[in-house]
Amino acid sequence: MDKIRAHREELKRLWFNLPVSQKEVKTITVKIGKNKHWPGYGEVTIMSDGPNGYSHFSTHQEYPLEYAKDRMNEEQYKEYKLIVK
């Protein structure tokens, strides 16, 4: 039992000592037509990672590019980079 606890503590210590990226990455990724059962639909993923933390949101939309453009017009997403796949 002590071995397991020691291993857990070591993993926890290593996890909290991982280097945090100082460069902030903010992207909106659109994947169009990846599902043959839903033609015209796509997946939109909004991701932010940096010194302030990590955030991820994903949704399935009928008009994914329009959805992404609408989000980019909002104040909180002005500096996000659009990636279309």
C-alpha positions, 0 to 999 in steps of 0.5 A: 500500500505504501508503494502505491501511495508513494507512486501517487505522490510522485506522479502528483508532484511531477504533474504540478511541476510540468512547465507552463507555456508562456506563449498564449495560443487561441484558436477556433478550428472548423472541421467541415464534412467529417461525418458522412451521415451529417452532410454540410455539418461540421465541428467547431472547437474553440481552444485557449491555452497559456499562463492563465490556464486551458479552456476548450469548447466543442460543438456540432453545427449545421453551418460551422463557418458561419458559427465560427465567424459569428464567434470571432465577431464577439469581443472575447474572441477577437484575437483568436486565429481561425483554422479550417480543416 
